[in-house]
Amino acid sequence: MHISQIYVAVCIVVLAIVAVLVFLVGKERKELRLTPLAGLAFGFIVAGLFFGDNRFIGYGLLGAGIFLAVIDIFRRSKSK
């Protein structure tokens, strides 16, 4: 197993732990729940990290995720 594969495996485990913690703590505070658009943006960003070997696809997915996150930020700020 190469060092890069170990690094990716550790990152996946850490992301899973963070997701579980957010899920458990998120039940108490409903105003901070993840919107479907933010979840999709998060998925694009994670996919961009996985496909980082191919720069065109990786950067494209990262850009799409950031774009969706910015749209979600604007939509949430207008609703308040």
Steps between C-alpha positions, in 0.01 A plus 500: 500500500646834395518805721238681291253213546556506875444877499172462309384223735575714806314796345196282429495373859531854637220625271279212613564585865421867437181407313383283789574776752315757289206263466482438875544865600282626214186348649506752782535810282261499208609839362847366421390194304659429166276597208469266202691748282782521755509120517531483123778758510680295765464190283650680199793622708571152638473352150742767377748392764466135397548581132794732570732292284323624188528876542226591255238283671624568853509877465170497315328312781659723763389810310145367465490426873621847593253656257210306654616591851504870411150474352383332821656775710318768302169312516527454876594863560198625306258277690597649840 
